[in-house]
Amino acid sequence: MLIVAVTPLFLEKGAGWFSQNFKEIEENRATNQFWQRNALIFETGQKIKLSEFLRNIAELGYTKVWETEHRGEFSQRGGVVHIFPINSDKVFAIEFEGNFLMEIFTAPHPSISPSSSRPPGGKKPGFLAVSKPGFEEPSGFFPLGSVSPGAAIFHPGDYVVHIDHGIGVYRGLTQAETQKDADIIIEYAAPRERPNQPDLLFVPKTQSKRIAPYLGFKKPEIYRLGTAAWQLTKKRAKEDIMAYAKELLKTLAERKTAERKPYDAFGDLEEELISYFPYEYTPGQKKALDEIFSDMSRPEPMDRVLTGDVGFGKTEVAMLAAFRAVLNQKQAAVLAPTTILADQHAEVFKDRLEKFGVIISRLTRLENNQRIKEILKKVESGSIDIVIGTHKILGHRVNFKNLGLLIIDEEQKFGVSHKEKFKKENPALDILTLSATPIPRTLHLALSGIRRISTIETPPDGRMEIKTFVLPKNKKIMRDAIDFELSRHGQIYFLANRIHKIPQFLDEIQNLKLKNLKVGILHGRMPEAKIIKTMREFREGKLNLLISTTIIENGLDLSNVNTLIVEDSTRLGLSQAHQLRGRIGRGHREAFAYFLYPTHILKERAAERLDALERYSWLGAGLELAKKDLEIRGAGNILGRTQSGVAFRIGLNLYFELLEEAIGNLKNL
C-alpha cells in the first residue's frame, strides 16, 4: 500500500491520480529524494517494527486519533493500526506481529456498526463522492449497503419516512445477484408479542420514491407496522398544516393589497451603467436582473430572494435595482451585517454610481456624531439617494423621505424583527434579500412559493472550484500551505475564531520561520478605524497573512487571497464555513481551503458538517449546502412552536411537501 505525505500538492491531486501513477512513484522512490521523503510503500511480510511504522507516518503529517474516520488520521489498538491515507478513498487496517507487517486490508468505517448493517465482505461502505452535477468523479464509488432513491443517500441506521408506513430505520439492502434486484429494508418498532424482534419492511427498488430521509430536531418515534397510528398522525398533520397555510397566505395577501406606482425602465442609462462593469454579465445575472425588473414593473411591492454562490455577482444585480429605484425618484437603503462589508459596498456603489449624479452615504460606527446628524438630516430631506450601513439604518432616528427599495445583504445575520421593521412602516416597500446560503426559514418560504426566488447558478468566466480539504490540525500542513501560497506571491486568511488565543496562533505561525511573511491581526474588538486600516493594508499587499476571526466572512473581494486555513472548523456552522470559503478564489488562480479540526473534540454533528463541506465544494453549491444545513440543524424558528411539533412528528421533508400541496390547493380556490 502507498501512503503519501499530507501536503497541499498531494491533496490537490485526489486519490485517482495516485492509483494511476503508482508504478512511477514506486520507481522514483529508488533515486528521487522528494519521493523518498514524501511517500512510503508497505507490503505484507515486510520486516518493520510497529514503533518505526508509527514514527514514519507521523513524520508524513498524519495525526493520531482514537477512531480513524477522516483523511490524514491514524489510530492504534495493540498490534493493529488503522489509517486513512489522503491518497485513498478507504480506511486501511495494518496488522503487526512481532517485527513484521503481517496483513493489510480495507477496514469498515467506524460509523458502520458491526451488526447486520455491515456490508458483505468487510469492505468499507464509504461516502458517496459528490461532485459538480454532470461531472463524474473518477475516484468516487457508490456505497455498498446504501441506497439512493432520487437525490437522497441512506446509510444503515438512518431514520427514513415511508409515505404509507411512517418513520422507520434504514437497514440496508437484501442480498441479491445485482444491486438493482435488491429490496430496501426498513426496520419498524417490535410488536407487543415479540418485544425483541422488530418488524422489517422490504420495499422493492421500484418503489424507492415512496421513501425520504427523516429530517427533524431530535430522535423520532419509530412506528409499528399494521396499525392506524401513522395514518392518524398524517391526518392531524394535514389539518394543522392547512390552517398554517391559510395564515401564511393571509399575511402575503395583506402585503399584496399595498400598491405603489410601477417603476419605469431607463434603458439607455441602465445599459451605460452595465457597460462600466469590468466583466461580462453571466447568463444567471441577466436572468436574475430580468426577474427583479419584472417585479419592479408591477404595482404590488417586490419581495424577492436572490441566491447565488459567494462571488457570483449578486451585489452587481442589486446595484442595478437600486439605480432603477433612484431613477424613479425613490430612495434605496442597503443593510449590511458588518462595518467592513458596508464600507466595501459604499466604495463600490460610489465608484459606479456617482458619475451618474447619484448621492450615496455610509451610515456605520465609523462616522462621528456630527457626521451622523448631517446624514440623517439629508436622508429625511431626500437629498441622499442611497444609504449603505449596518444596524444603524434600523435606528428610530432614521426617517426616509421616500424610501422605495430595501436591499438586505447576508440576511441570515439579521433577526426577524429587523427585517419586519420597514415592512410595518412602509407596506408598499420593495425588498430584495441577498444570500449565498439562505437560512432555513427563507429557503422554505421560497421553495413553498410564498416568496419569489432568483438563483444565479453560473459562475463568472474563469472562476475555478475551490479545492477543499478537511484534515486534523498539524503544523506540517499549516507550514506547507502557507509556504506554497507565499511562493506564488499570494495572500492567506488564517481563521482563528477565539480572540483570546490569537497571540498563541501568532506565535505558532511566526515559529514556522517562513521567509517574507508579513502578518496582520483582525477581530471585532479592535477599534473600527483600526479594522478598516488593517483591511486596507492587507488589500494593498502590505500584509500577506491575516489572522482573523469570522469578521472576514462577508463581502470581501480580494483576488490575490487564495488560501484559507481554518484553525478549528468545528466551531463553524455549515453556511458560515461556506461563506468563509467564498472569500478566496475570487480571481483566476486556483484556491485552497483547509478546514482543520482538533481530533479530541470532533463530535458527530461537527463531523457531519465538515463531511458536507468537503463534498459540496463545486461552484454554485451554496443552495445545496443551505439545504444540508437544514438537515443538520433543523428548521430553527422557521415555524411557530405548534408547527415545529407537527414537523417533528412526520419529518420536515413530508411536512414541506404537504405544506406546498396545501398552499397550491388554497391558491386554486
N, C-alpha and C positions, 0 to 999 in steps of 0.2 A: 504494500500500500504506500501511496505517496502522501506526505504531509508537508505543506509549504508554509512559509512564514506569514504572519498576519501583517501585511503591508498594503498600502494603497494600490501599488502596482498589481499585486496578485488579486486583491479584492475586486478590482475593476474587470478582470478577465472572466470571472464566472467559472463554475465547475466544468462545463463542457470543454473549455479550452484546454484544461489540464488532461482530461481524458484523451483528447485528440493528439496531444503533444507529449504523451508520457515517454515514448521511446527517446525523443530528442532530449528531454530533461534528464533521463537516466544516463544517456551518453555524455551530456555536458558536465554532469557531476564529477566525472573522472578527471577533468582537466580545468574546469572553469570555477574560480574561487567564489563568484557570485552565487552559483547554484549550490556549491558546497555549503555556503553559509545559510542559504535561504530555503533549502529543500532537503528532506530526509526520506529515504525509502527503506521500508521494513518488509521482511518476509518471514513466513513460518519456518521454524527451525533455526532462526538466526541466533547466534550467541551474543547476548547483550543483557546486562544487569537491569533490573527494574528501575533502580535509582538513576542509572545513566540515561535510560529512556525518558524518565520524568524530567531530568535536568535538560535534556536536549529539546524537548517540546516546549518547556518553559522559556528557553532561550529564543525560540521561534515566535514568542509573543502570546502563547496560549495561557489561559487563566484557569486556575484550579477552582472547582466549584463542588457543591455537594451532589447535584444531579446535572448531568450533561444534557442541555436542551437546545443550546444555540451555538452557531458557528463561533470558533475561537475558544471553546471551553473544553476542559477535560476533568474527569473525576477518577478516583481510585478507591476500590474496595479490595483489600488484600492484594492478591496477585492479578487482579483484573483491572484494566484501565479502559474507561470509555472516553472517546474523543470525537469531536465534531470538527473535522478539518474544514478550512474555508474553501478548499478545492473540491468539496464533495457536497452531495445532497443528502448524505446518510450519516448517522451516528455509527461508529465502529467500536467493537469490543476487542481488546487485545489481551490475551491470557498468557501469563508468565508462569514458568515452572523452574525454580532454581535460577540459573543464569541464562535460560533460553526462552525465546519468544515462541510459545507452542502453538498458538492459534489466533487467527484474525477473522472476525465475522461481523456482519451487519447486525446491529442491536436494535431491539424495539425502543421506540421513543418513550421517555418516562411518562408522557401524558396518556399513554395507552395502557389500560390495566392488563395484567397477565391472564385474565379470565377469558370467557368466550368472545370478548371484544377484540382479542389479539388476533391478527390475521394469520392465515396458514403460512407455515414455512419460517416463521420467526423474523420475517423482514420488517423493517421499519416502515410504517404507513406513510410518514412524512406529511408535508403540507403541499397542497396544490400550488404550483408555481403560477402566480397571477401576473400577467404582463399586459402591455398595451393591447387593447382589443384589435384583433386582426393580425397580431404578431405571435408566432408560435415560438415559445422559449425552448431551445433545444435541450436544455438540461432539466426541464420540468417533467413530472410524471404524475399520473393520476393515482391518488392514494388507494392502496388495497384496503378493503373493508369500509370504504367510504362510498357515498353516492352523491350524485349531482343532479337533482331534479331542478330544471331551469337554471337559475344562477346560484342556487344555494349549495353549499358544501356541508355535508353532515359528517361528523366523526362519531365513533361509538361513544355513548354516554351523553350525547347532545339531546336536549329536550326538543321535541317536534310536535306540531299540531296537525292531526288528520282532520279534515273538514267534517267527516262523518262520525269519528270516534273520539275526538278530543286529544288532550295532551298526553303524550307518552314519551318513552326514551328510545332513541335510535340505537339498535344493537348490531348493525352491520348488515351483511347480505348472506343469503343461504348459499351453500356450496352448489355450484353448477359448472357445466363444462365451459361456458363462457359467461363473462360478467353480464352480458346482455340478457341471459336467461335467468339470472338470479333474482330472487324476491327480496324486497326490503323488509327487514324485521323491526317491528316496533313493540316494545315491552310496555304493558299496562299493569295497573295495580292487581294484586292477587285477590281472588275471591275469598269469602269468609271460610269456606270449607277447605281451602288449600292456602293458608296464610303464607307459606314459604315458597309457593310456586306461582310466580306472576304469569298472567296470560300473555301470549305472544300473538301479534297480528302480522300475517305475511301479505305484503302488498306487492302485486306484480309491478315490474318496472314501467309498464304502460300506464299505470295509474299514479305515477310519481308526482304529477301536478296537483294531486289532492293533498300533498304533504308540504308543509312550510316549516322553517325554523321557528321555535318559540322565542320571541323577543319580549323580555319583561324585566321586572325590577328585582325579583328575588326568586327563590326556589318555588316552582309552581306545584299545584296539586295534580297528582297523577290520577287519571280517571280509570274506572273499571269498564271492561268491555261488557256489552249486552245490557246496560242499564240506561235509564232515561235521563241521568244526571247531566250529560253533556248537551243533549238536545234542549233541556230546560235552561241550562246556563246560556246557550246561544240565543234562545228566545228572549230571555230577560235582557241580555246584552243588546239585542237589536232594538228593543223598546227604549232603553236608555240612550242608545246612540241616535235614534230618530229624534228624541227630544233635544239632544245636544246639537244635532244638525240644524234643527229649527232655530235654536238660539244663535248659532253662528250666522245663518243666513239673515236673521233679523238684524244683527249688528252690521252685516255687509249692506243690507238694504238701506239702513239709516244713513250710512255714508254715501250711498249711491243717490239718495234723494237730493244731496247737495249738488249744486251746479255752479260752474264758472264758465266764462267765455272761452271757447276753444282757442288754442294757440295758433297763430298764423305761422307759416313757414317763411323763412327768409333765405331762399336757395342760394343766391349769389354770395351773401356774407358767410353763410354756413359752409359752403364749398371752399371759400377762401381760407377760413379757419382750418378746415381739414387739410388744405394744401400745405400749411405750415408744419403739420405733423411730420417728424423726420422719418417715419416708417409708413409702409403701405397698410391700410386697414385690412384686417383679416376678414374672411367671409363671416366669421362669428361676430365680429364687431359690427359689421354692416347690418347683419340680421337683427342684432340686439337694438341698434340705433333705430332701425325701421319700426320695430315693435314699440319702442319708447315714444317715438314721434307720433305713431298711430294713436297711442293712449292720449297724448297731449292734444291731439286734434279733436278729441271727443269733448262733450260738455261736462261729463262726470269726471271727478278727480282721479288721477292715476294713483295706484298702489301696486307697484311692481318690484319684484325681487330680481336683481341682476347678479347671477353667479358666474363664476369663471375662475379657473385656477389662478394662483398667485402669479402676477406678471403678464396676464393675458389681455390687459388693456381695458379694464373696467373703468378706471378713472378717466380715461380719454373719452369714453362714451358718455359718462356722467357730465363731463365738462361741456360737451355739445348740448346736452339737455339744459344745463344752466344757462348757456349762451342764448338758447331759444327763449327761455323764460325772460331774460333781461331784455331781449329784442322786443318782447311783448309787454314792456313796461312793468315787469314783475321783479321782485327781489328774490334771491336764492340764498339758501344757507347750506353750508357743508359742515356736518357734525363728525368730528374725528375723535378717536378714543385717547390719543396721546398728543402731547405738545410737539414731539418730533414729527409725527405724521401731519399734524395741522400746519406746521412750519413748512414742510416739504410741499404740501398741497398749495399753500399760499404762494410759494415761489413759482410753481409750475403754472398755476392759474394766471398769475400776474404776467409771466413771461409770454403766455399765449394770448391773453385776452386784453391786456391794457392797450395794445396797439389799435384795438377796435373801440377805445374810449370807455371800456368797462372799468368801473371803480371797485376795487377789491380791498378788503381789510381783514387782518388776522385778529382774532379775539382769544387770547390764551393768557397764561400766567406770566408770559414774557413781557406783556405790556404793563407799564406802570399805571397808577391810579388816574393820573391826569390824562394819559392816552386813552384809557378805557372810557372815561367820561366823554371824550371827544367822539370816539367811535359810536357809543350808544346814542349820542345826540344826532349824529349823521344817519344812523340806522333808522331812527324814529322819523327823521325828516325825509327819508328816501334818497338822500344823496350818495349813499353807498349801495351798490348793486348786489354784490356778493360778499357775505360774511363767512369766513372759514375759521372754525375754532373748536375748542374742546367743550366740556360740560358747561363752560361759562355761557355758551349760547342759550342754555336752558334756564338761566337765571331770570328771576322775576323782573329785573330792571331792563331786560332786553325787549323792546317793543318795536316791531317792524311796521313800517307804513303800509307796505303792500307785498307781504311775503307770498310767493306763488309756488315755490318748489323747495322741498327739503330733501337733501341727499344725506343719507346716513351711511358712513363708511365703517366697515367692520362691525356690523350691527350686533354681533354676539357680545360685544363689550358694553352694551347698554341694556339697562333693565326695561321691563315693560312700561313702567310709569314714565320713564324718559321719552320713550317713543310715542306714547299716547298723548303727551302734553300738548303738542302742536295740533293734533287732530281735534282735541276738545276745544282749543281756542279758535281753530280755523277749519271747520269740517270740509271746506272745499279745497284744502291744501293738497297739492300733488306731492307724493312721497316716492322716492327711489331709494331702495335699500341695496347696498353692495356687500357681497360676502363671497370669499373663496370657499368657505366651508360653513354653510348655513346652520344655525342652531336647529335642534330637532323641531321646535315649535314652528319656525319659519319654513323649514323644509316640508313638513307635513301639511301645513296650511296651503303651501304652494302646490304640492302634489295632489292634494284633495280638491283643487280647483277654487279654493277660497281666495287666494291671491294669485295674480298673474306672475309668471316666472320667465325670465330670459336667461339663456345659458350661452356663454362664449366657450365653445369647445375647441376652437382651432388655435394652436399656439402661434406666436409671432414667428415669422420666417427666420430660420437659422437657430431657433431655440432647441436645445438638446435636453433629453431626460437627465435628471439629477441622479447620479449614482448614489444609492442609499445603502448604508451598512449599519447593522445593529450588532454591537460587539461588547464583550466585557471590557471594563476600563483597564488599560495598562499604558505605561509610559511609552512603550515602543511604538504603538500605533499613533499616539499623540505626536511624538517626535517626528516620525516618518511623514505623517500627514502635513504637519506644519512645514517641514523641510521641503517637501515636494512643492507646496504652493509658493514658498519663497523662491524656489529655484526657477519658477516661471514668472517672477516679479508680480505675483498676485497678493491678495489680502485674505485674512482669515477672521471669521467670527468664532470666538470661544465662549460658549454659553455657560455661565456659572450662576445658577438661579438661587444662590444663597449669598446675600450681600456680605454677611459676616465672615464667609470663607474666601472671599475674593483675594485678600492678601496672601492666603495659603496657595491659591491657584497661581497667583502671580509669581510666587517663589518657585513653584513646580515648573512653570514654563521657562523662567529665567535660568533654572538649573539644567535645562536641556542644552544650554550653551550653543544656541544656533546663531550663525552669523547674520548680520544685517537685520536683526529682529528689533522692531520698534513697537512697544506695547502701550496701549491706552486702556483706560477703565471707564465703564459707563454703567450707571444704575440710577434708579428713580429717586434716591435720597440726595443726590447731588443737586446743587443749585441749578435752576433752569438754564441760566446763561452758560454755566459750565457744561451742561449736557449738549447744548447746541454747538458750543465751541469745539468740544471733543469730536462730535459727529462731523463737523466741517473739516477738522484736521484729518480725520480718517478719510473723508471723501476726497480731499486734496492729495492723499498719499503720504502725508507726514507721519502717519502711523500705519503699520501693516498687519497688526493683530489687535483686535479689540476684545478684551474680556468684559462681557456684558451680561446683564440679566435679560429677561424677556422683553425689556423695553424696546428692543430692536425688531420685534416681530411684525410690526405694522407699517407697511408702506415704503420702507427704504428701498431705493432703486440705485444700487451701485454695481456697475457691470464688472468691476475688477475684483469683487469679492466672490470667490468661487470655492471656498472650503468652509464648512460649518462643522465645529466639534462641540457636541453637547456633553458636558461632563457627567451629568446624571439625568438621563432621559426618562427615568421612572417618575420624575416629578412633573412631567408634562402631560396634558391631555392630548388626545389624538389630533384634534383640529389645530391646537396650538402648535404642536410639533410640525404639522404640515405647513402652517403659516411661516414658521421659522425656516423650514427647508426652502420655502419660496423666496427667501431673502438672498439666495445665491443663484448662480446660473442665469443671470439677467442679460448676459451678453452672448457671444458666440464661442465661448470657451467651455470645455467640459467641466462640470462642477461635481463636488464630492461632499456628501453629508454623512458624518459619523455620529450615530446615536449610541453613546456609551452608557453602561449601567454598572452599578456595584453589585456583584453577584450575590452577596449575602442578604440583600433585601428585595430581590426580584419576586414580587408577588404575582399571582395568577393573572389578575386583571391588567397589571402593568405589562406582563409578558404578552398578553393578547394584543394590547395597543401597539407594542413595538413590532410584533409579527405583522400586524396590518400595515404599519407604516412602511416596512421594508417591502411588502408585497405590492401595495398600491403606490408605486413610485412613478408611474408613467405620466407624461404630460397630460393634464386635464383630469387627474384622478381626484380632485378636490371634492366633487359632489359624491363620488363613491365613498370617500373617507368620511364624509358627513353622515352618510347612511350607516357606515360601520360604527361610527361614534355613537349613533343612536342605539345600535345593538348592545354595545358595551356598557353605556352609561344609563340606558333607559330614557324615557321621554321627558324626564325632569318635570318642569312646570308647564309643559305644553297643554296639559289638561287640568281641570279642577280636580279636587280631591275625589269627587264621586266618579268622574270619568277615568281617573287613574285606577280606581278599583275595578272598573269594568274591563279596562285594558289588561290588567293583571290576570283576571280570570280566564281570558280567552287568548291572550298574547297580542302584541302590538300589530303583527302582520295582519291577522284576521280582523283586529279592531279597525285598522285604517281601510281595509278592504270593504268592511261593512259601512264605515263612515262615508266613503266615496259613493257607495251604492245608495245610501240614504240621501245624500246631497243631490245625486242625479235624479232620484225619484221626486224629491221636493221641487227641484227646478222645473220638472216637466209638468207639475200640477197647474 
